Amino acid sequence: MPGNADGSVGRKTCQLAVGIELNNQVYTLFMLTSNSLILLYLLMAILETLSLIALIHLPLSIFTGWRFQT
């Protein structure tokens, strides 16, 4: 049976975990797998795009009175 170097069997995914060790017991505070990292990256990209739109829109609306048509 094929296994990984650490003895586990299965497909490896990219993981980022933050935890604390207390009395020889590890408590995971949060864990990001590859899927949630991609979602986090997409969310950051969307927020960055919205902030760029706001940065461009704000001076235009102040100086020219231009507004988004709603």
Biopython code that builds the backbone (N, CA, C, O; Angstrom):
import numpy as np
from Bio.PDB.StructureBuilder import StructureBuilder

atoms = [
    (1, "MET", "N", (0.853, -1.195, 0.000)),
    (1, "MET", "CA", (0.000, 0.000, 0.000)),
    (1, "MET", "C", (0.887, 1.244, 0.000)),
    (1, "MET", "O", (1.747, 1.388, 0.869)),
    (2, "PRO", "N", (0.690, 2.129, -0.951)),
    (2, "PRO", "CA", (1.537, 3.327, -0.998)),
    (2, "PRO", "C", (1.205, 4.274, 0.146)),
    (2, "PRO", "O", (0.042, 4.464, 0.505)),
    (3, "GLY", "N", (2.236, 4.853, 0.698)),
    (3, "GLY", "CA", (2.020, 5.776, 1.810)),
    (3, "GLY", "C", (2.895, 6.996, 1.661)),
    (3, "GLY", "O", (3.779, 7.040, 0.805)),
    (4, "ASN", "N", (2.651, 7.980, 2.490)),
    (4, "ASN", "CA", (3.453, 9.185, 2.488)),
    (4, "ASN", "C", (4.619, 9.028, 3.460)),
    (4, "ASN", "O", (4.701, 8.056, 4.210)),
    (5, "ALA", "N", (5.507, 10.001, 3.424)),
    (5, "ALA", "CA", (6.719, 9.904, 4.235)),
    (5, "ALA", "C", (6.411, 9.850, 5.730)),
    (5, "ALA", "O", (7.159, 9.241, 6.494)),
    (6, "ASP", "N", (5.325, 10.476, 6.146)),
    (6, "ASP", "CA", (5.004, 10.494, 7.575)),
    (6, "ASP", "C", (4.160, 9.295, 7.991)),
    (6, "ASP", "O", (3.706, 9.219, 9.132)),
    (7, "GLY", "N", (3.949, 8.355, 7.067)),
    (7, "GLY", "CA", (3.216, 7.151, 7.429)),
    (7, "GLY", "C", (1.745, 7.207, 7.105)),
    (7, "GLY", "O", (1.055, 6.191, 7.177)),
    (8, "SER", "N", (1.252, 8.380, 6.748)),
    (8, "SER", "CA", (-0.166, 8.487, 6.423)),
    (8, "SER", "C", (-0.399, 8.040, 4.988)),
    (8, "SER", "O", (0.514, 8.057, 4.162)),
    (9, "VAL", "N", (-1.608, 7.649, 4.707)),
    (9, "VAL", "CA", (-1.963, 7.177, 3.375)),
    (9, "VAL", "C", (-3.016, 8.111, 2.800)),
    (9, "VAL", "O", (-3.973, 8.472, 3.484)),
    (10, "GLY", "N", (-2.839, 8.497, 1.551)),
    (10, "GLY", "CA", (-3.833, 9.343, 0.905)),
    (10, "GLY", "C", (-3.194, 10.529, 0.233)),
    (10, "GLY", "O", (-1.977, 10.715, 0.264)),
    (11, "ARG", "N", (-4.051, 11.332, -0.378)),
    (11, "ARG", "CA", (-3.579, 12.486, -1.134)),
    (11, "ARG", "C", (-3.262, 13.624, -0.173)),
    (11, "ARG", "O", (-4.046, 13.944, 0.721)),
    (12, "LYS", "N", (-2.109, 14.220, -0.376)),
    (12, "LYS", "CA", (-1.712, 15.337, 0.471)),
    (12, "LYS", "C", (-2.331, 16.628, -0.048)),
    (12, "LYS", "O", (-2.328, 16.878, -1.254)),
    (13, "THR", "N", (-2.856, 17.439, 0.842)),
    (13, "THR", "CA", (-3.342, 18.757, 0.467)),
    (13, "THR", "C", (-2.538, 19.793, 1.229)),
    (13, "THR", "O", (-1.980, 19.519, 2.291)),
    (14, "CYS", "N", (-2.493, 20.977, 0.664)),
    (14, "CYS", "CA", (-1.798, 22.077, 1.321)),
    (14, "CYS", "C", (-2.609, 22.494, 2.547)),
    (14, "CYS", "O", (-3.796, 22.803, 2.440)),
    (15, "GLN", "N", (-1.972, 22.500, 3.689)),
    (15, "GLN", "CA", (-2.685, 22.865, 4.909)),
    (15, "GLN", "C", (-1.878, 23.882, 5.707)),
    (15, "GLN", "O", (-0.650, 23.829, 5.767)),
    (16, "LEU", "N", (-2.598, 24.790, 6.306)),
    (16, "LEU", "CA", (-2.001, 25.755, 7.215)),
    (16, "LEU", "C", (-2.800, 25.682, 8.506)),
    (16, "LEU", "O", (-3.995, 25.977, 8.526)),
    (17, "ALA", "N", (-2.142, 25.291, 9.567)),
    (17, "ALA", "CA", (-2.861, 25.111, 10.826)),
    (17, "ALA", "C", (-2.194, 25.932, 11.917)),
    (17, "ALA", "O", (-0.969, 26.037, 11.974)),
    (18, "VAL", "N", (-3.005, 26.503, 12.768)),
    (18, "VAL", "CA", (-2.514, 27.233, 13.930)),
    (18, "VAL", "C", (-3.130, 26.598, 15.161)),
    (18, "VAL", "O", (-4.349, 26.463, 15.264)),
    (19, "GLY", "N", (-2.282, 26.215, 16.082)),
    (19, "GLY", "CA", (-2.801, 25.560, 17.282)),
    (19, "GLY", "C", (-1.917, 25.829, 18.479)),
    (19, "GLY", "O", (-0.822, 26.380, 18.360)),
    (20, "ILE", "N", (-2.414, 25.430, 19.633)),
    (20, "ILE", "CA", (-1.640, 25.552, 20.862)),
    (20, "ILE", "C", (-1.526, 24.182, 21.508)),
    (20, "ILE", "O", (-2.421, 23.346, 21.387)),
    (21, "GLU", "N", (-0.406, 23.964, 22.200)),
    (21, "GLU", "CA", (-0.201, 22.693, 22.877)),
    (21, "GLU", "C", (-0.336, 22.927, 24.378)),
    (21, "GLU", "O", (0.329, 23.789, 24.953)),
    (22, "LEU", "N", (-1.206, 22.147, 24.991)),
    (22, "LEU", "CA", (-1.471, 22.307, 26.412)),
    (22, "LEU", "C", (-1.566, 20.924, 27.036)),
    (22, "LEU", "O", (-2.416, 20.121, 26.649)),
    (23, "ASN", "N", (-0.699, 20.647, 27.996)),
    (23, "ASN", "CA", (-0.676, 19.342, 28.674)),
    (23, "ASN", "C", (-0.559, 18.187, 27.684)),
    (23, "ASN", "O", (-1.310, 17.213, 27.748)),
    (24, "ASN", "N", (0.400, 18.317, 26.765)),
    (24, "ASN", "CA", (0.655, 17.301, 25.735)),
    (24, "ASN", "C", (-0.547, 17.061, 24.826)),
    (24, "ASN", "O", (-0.621, 16.026, 24.163)),
    (25, "GLN", "N", (-1.480, 17.995, 24.786)),
    (25, "GLN", "CA", (-2.654, 17.891, 23.914)),
    (25, "GLN", "C", (-2.645, 19.106, 22.987)),
    (25, "GLN", "O", (-2.549, 20.247, 23.440)),
    (26, "VAL", "N", (-2.746, 18.847, 21.704)),
    (26, "VAL", "CA", (-2.711, 19.944, 20.736)),
    (26, "VAL", "C", (-4.138, 20.356, 20.391)),
    (26, "VAL", "O", (-4.942, 19.540, 19.940)),
    (27, "TYR", "N", (-4.434, 21.613, 20.605)),
    (27, "TYR", "CA", (-5.747, 22.154, 20.255)),
    (27, "TYR", "C", (-5.587, 23.003, 18.999)),
    (27, "TYR", "O", (-4.814, 23.961, 18.986)),
    (28, "THR", "N", (-6.307, 22.655, 17.959)),
    (28, "THR", "CA", (-6.221, 23.407, 16.710)),
    (28, "THR", "C", (-7.157, 24.609, 16.794)),
    (28, "THR", "O", (-8.364, 24.464, 16.981)),
    (29, "LEU", "N", (-6.575, 25.798, 16.651)),
    (29, "LEU", "CA", (-7.392, 27.010, 16.691)),
    (29, "LEU", "C", (-8.127, 27.190, 15.370)),
    (29, "LEU", "O", (-9.343, 27.381, 15.351)),
    (30, "PHE", "N", (-7.392, 27.129, 14.274)),
    (30, "PHE", "CA", (-8.061, 27.106, 12.977)),
    (30, "PHE", "C", (-7.159, 26.412, 11.978)),
    (30, "PHE", "O", (-5.937, 26.415, 12.126)),
    (31, "MET", "N", (-7.755, 25.824, 10.971)),
    (31, "MET", "CA", (-6.996, 25.127, 9.944)),
    (31, "MET", "C", (-7.500, 25.544, 8.576)),
    (31, "MET", "O", (-8.704, 25.547, 8.315)),
    (32, "LEU", "N", (-6.574, 25.893, 7.714)),
    (32, "LEU", "CA", (-6.916, 26.249, 6.343)),
    (32, "LEU", "C", (-6.432, 25.141, 5.424)),
    (32, "LEU", "O", (-5.233, 24.867, 5.365)),
    (33, "THR", "N", (-7.332, 24.511, 4.720)),
    (33, "THR", "CA", (-6.926, 23.551, 3.703)),
    (33, "THR", "C", (-6.734, 24.290, 2.390)),
    (33, "THR", "O", (-6.955, 25.498, 2.311)),
    (34, "SER", "N", (-6.328, 23.571, 1.377)),
    (34, "SER", "CA", (-6.063, 24.220, 0.089)),
    (34, "SER", "C", (-7.328, 24.861, -0.473)),
    (34, "SER", "O", (-7.260, 25.928, -1.083)),
    (35, "ASN", "N", (-8.485, 24.220, -0.272)),
    (35, "ASN", "CA", (-9.734, 24.773, -0.802)),
    (35, "ASN", "C", (-10.075, 26.099, -0.131)),
    (35, "ASN", "O", (-10.436, 27.063, -0.806)),
    (36, "SER", "N", (-9.964, 26.150, 1.195)),
    (36, "SER", "CA", (-10.322, 27.386, 1.885)),
    (36, "SER", "C", (-9.273, 28.470, 1.649)),
    (36, "SER", "O", (-9.587, 29.659, 1.717)),
    (37, "LEU", "N", (-8.021, 28.068, 1.371)),
    (37, "LEU", "CA", (-7.011, 29.068, 1.019)),
    (37, "LEU", "C", (-7.358, 29.733, -0.307)),
    (37, "LEU", "O", (-7.191, 30.942, -0.468)),
    (38, "ILE", "N", (-7.845, 28.932, -1.259)),
    (38, "ILE", "CA", (-8.255, 29.489, -2.553)),
    (38, "ILE", "C", (-9.437, 30.436, -2.364)),
    (38, "ILE", "O", (-9.479, 31.511, -2.962)),
    (39, "LEU", "N", (-10.404, 30.031, -1.523)),
    (39, "LEU", "CA", (-11.561, 30.890, -1.253)),
    (39, "LEU", "C", (-11.133, 32.185, -0.578)),
    (39, "LEU", "O", (-11.646, 33.258, -0.894)),
    (40, "LEU", "N", (-10.180, 32.078, 0.361)),
    (40, "LEU", "CA", (-9.680, 33.262, 1.052)),
    (40, "LEU", "C", (-9.001, 34.204, 0.066)),
    (40, "LEU", "O", (-9.178, 35.421, 0.131)),
    (41, "TYR", "N", (-8.217, 33.626, -0.854)),
    (41, "TYR", "CA", (-7.522, 34.423, -1.857)),
    (41, "TYR", "C", (-8.515, 35.141, -2.770)),
    (41, "TYR", "O", (-8.334, 36.312, -3.102)),
    (42, "LEU", "N", (-9.577, 34.413, -3.177)),
    (42, "LEU", "CA", (-10.602, 35.021, -4.026)),
    (42, "LEU", "C", (-11.314, 36.156, -3.303)),
    (42, "LEU", "O", (-11.588, 37.202, -3.892)),
    (43, "LEU", "N", (-11.611, 35.947, -2.020)),
    (43, "LEU", "CA", (-12.274, 36.979, -1.233)),
    (43, "LEU", "C", (-11.406, 38.223, -1.129)),
    (43, "LEU", "O", (-11.901, 39.343, -1.253)),
    (44, "MET", "N", (-10.103, 38.026, -0.899)),
    (44, "MET", "CA", (-9.188, 39.158, -0.817)),
    (44, "MET", "C", (-9.116, 39.903, -2.150)),
    (44, "MET", "O", (-9.056, 41.132, -2.181)),
    (45, "ALA", "N", (-9.122, 39.142, -3.257)),
    (45, "ALA", "CA", (-9.064, 39.771, -4.580)),
    (45, "ALA", "C", (-10.312, 40.604, -4.842)),
    (45, "ALA", "O", (-10.226, 41.701, -5.394)),
    (46, "ILE", "N", (-11.480, 40.082, -4.444)),
    (46, "ILE", "CA", (-12.736, 40.815, -4.631)),
    (46, "ILE", "C", (-12.738, 42.094, -3.793)),
    (46, "ILE", "O", (-13.128, 43.158, -4.273)),
    (47, "LEU", "N", (-12.300, 41.978, -2.542)),
    (47, "LEU", "CA", (-12.256, 43.156, -1.672)),
    (47, "LEU", "C", (-11.283, 44.196, -2.206)),
    (47, "LEU", "O", (-11.544, 45.397, -2.136)),
    (48, "GLU", "N", (-10.150, 43.724, -2.743)),
    (48, "GLU", "CA", (-9.165, 44.646, -3.288)),
    (48, "GLU", "C", (-9.716, 45.371, -4.514)),
    (48, "GLU", "O", (-9.484, 46.567, -4.692)),
    (49, "THR", "N", (-10.441, 44.645, -5.352)),
    (49, "THR", "CA", (-11.053, 45.258, -6.532)),
    (49, "THR", "C", (-12.075, 46.311, -6.126)),
    (49, "THR", "O", (-12.130, 47.393, -6.710)),
    (50, "LEU", "N", (-12.893, 45.982, -5.111)),
    (50, "LEU", "CA", (-13.898, 46.941, -4.645)),
    (50, "LEU", "C", (-13.240, 48.184, -4.065)),
    (50, "LEU", "O", (-13.723, 49.296, -4.277)),
    (51, "SER", "N", (-12.139, 48.008, -3.334)),
    (51, "SER", "CA", (-11.467, 49.164, -2.751)),
    (51, "SER", "C", (-10.819, 50.018, -3.841)),
    (51, "SER", "O", (-10.766, 51.242, -3.725)),
    (52, "LEU", "N", (-10.320, 49.362, -4.911)),
    (52, "LEU", "CA", (-9.765, 50.124, -6.035)),
    (52, "LEU", "C", (-10.850, 50.933, -6.724)),
    (52, "LEU", "O", (-10.630, 52.089, -7.088)),
    (53, "ILE", "N", (-12.027, 50.330, -6.907)),
    (53, "ILE", "CA", (-13.154, 51.048, -7.508)),
    (53, "ILE", "C", (-13.515, 52.257, -6.643)),
    (53, "ILE", "O", (-13.772, 53.345, -7.159)),
    (54, "ALA", "N", (-13.532, 52.055, -5.322)),
    (54, "ALA", "CA", (-13.858, 53.155, -4.417)),
    (54, "ALA", "C", (-12.792, 54.249, -4.484)),
    (54, "ALA", "O", (-13.114, 55.436, -4.434)),
    (55, "LEU", "N", (-11.519, 53.848, -4.596)),
    (55, "LEU", "CA", (-10.435, 54.829, -4.676)),
    (55, "LEU", "C", (-10.536, 55.678, -5.936)),
    (55, "LEU", "O", (-10.244, 56.874, -5.910)),
    (56, "ILE", "N", (-10.952, 55.055, -7.043)),
    (56, "ILE", "CA", (-11.087, 55.801, -8.298)),
    (56, "ILE", "C", (-12.375, 56.628, -8.290)),
    (56, "ILE", "O", (-12.401, 57.760, -8.772)),
    (57, "HIS", "N", (-13.433, 56.048, -7.741)),
    (57, "HIS", "CA", (-14.751, 56.681, -7.789)),
    (57, "HIS", "C", (-14.831, 57.900, -6.877)),
    (57, "HIS", "O", (-15.474, 58.892, -7.221)),
    (58, "LEU", "N", (-14.188, 57.834, -5.725)),
    (58, "LEU", "CA", (-14.307, 58.912, -4.745)),
    (58, "LEU", "C", (-13.759, 60.244, -5.259)),
    (58, "LEU", "O", (-14.473, 61.245, -5.201)),
    (59, "PRO", "N", (-12.511, 60.299, -5.765)),
    (59, "PRO", "CA", (-12.030, 61.593, -6.278)),
    (59, "PRO", "C", (-12.848, 62.089, -7.469)),
    (59, "PRO", "O", (-13.087, 63.290, -7.596)),
    (60, "LEU", "N", (-13.283, 61.171, -8.347)),
    (60, "LEU", "CA", (-14.093, 61.573, -9.496)),
    (60, "LEU", "C", (-15.404, 62.191, -9.049)),
    (60, "LEU", "O", (-15.842, 63.202, -9.599)),
    (61, "SER", "N", (-16.030, 61.582, -8.048)),
    (61, "SER", "CA", (-17.319, 62.103, -7.594)),
    (61, "SER", "C", (-17.145, 63.433, -6.874)),
    (61, "SER", "O", (-18.031, 64.287, -6.919)),
    (62, "ILE", "N", (-16.011, 63.611, -6.211)),
    (62, "ILE", "CA", (-15.784, 64.871, -5.503)),
    (62, "ILE", "C", (-15.512, 65.998, -6.501)),
    (62, "ILE", "O", (-16.062, 67.093, -6.378)),
    (63, "PHE", "N", (-14.650, 65.716, -7.500)),
    (63, "PHE", "CA", (-14.209, 66.791, -8.387)),
    (63, "PHE", "C", (-15.141, 67.024, -9.567)),
    (63, "PHE", "O", (-15.206, 68.141, -10.081)),
    (64, "THR", "N", (-15.856, 66.010, -10.003)),
    (64, "THR", "CA", (-16.683, 66.176, -11.200)),
    (64, "THR", "C", (-18.165, 65.987, -10.924)),
    (64, "THR", "O", (-18.987, 66.259, -11.799)),
    (65, "GLY", "N", (-18.523, 65.533, -9.745)),
    (65, "GLY", "CA", (-19.921, 65.287, -9.457)),
    (65, "GLY", "C", (-20.430, 64.012, -10.091)),
    (65, "GLY", "O", (-21.634, 63.756, -10.102)),
    (66, "TRP", "N", (-19.496, 63.188, -10.635)),
    (66, "TRP", "CA", (-19.901, 61.945, -11.295)),
    (66, "TRP", "C", (-20.308, 60.918, -10.258)),
    (66, "TRP", "O", (-19.638, 60.747, -9.240)),
    (67, "ARG", "N", (-21.413, 60.235, -10.524)),
    (67, "ARG", "CA", (-21.920, 59.216, -9.604)),
    (67, "ARG", "C", (-22.175, 57.926, -10.367)),
    (67, "ARG", "O", (-22.365, 57.935, -11.583)),
    (68, "PHE", "N", (-22.177, 56.812, -9.631)),
    (68, "PHE", "CA", (-22.615, 55.551, -10.227)),
    (68, "PHE", "C", (-24.109, 55.631, -10.506)),
    (68, "PHE", "O", (-24.877, 56.088, -9.659)),
    (69, "GLN", "N", (-24.519, 55.194, -11.677)),
    (69, "GLN", "CA", (-25.940, 55.169, -12.013)),
    (69, "GLN", "C", (-26.581, 53.953, -11.360)),
    (69, "GLN", "O", (-26.251, 52.811, -11.681)),
    (70, "THR", "N", (-27.497, 54.216, -10.442)),
    (70, "THR", "CA", (-28.157, 53.090, -9.760)),
    (70, "THR", "C", (-29.627, 53.069, -10.122)),
    (70, "THR", "O", (-30.365, 52.202, -9.656)),
]
sb = StructureBuilder()
sb.init_structure("model")
sb.init_model(0)
sb.init_chain("A")
sb.init_seg("    ")
for serial, (resi, resn, name, xyz) in enumerate(atoms, 1):
    if name == "N":
        sb.init_residue(resn, " ", resi, " ")
    sb.init_atom(name, np.array(xyz, "f"), 0.0, 1.0, " ", f" {name:<3s}", serial, name[0])
structure = sb.get_structure()
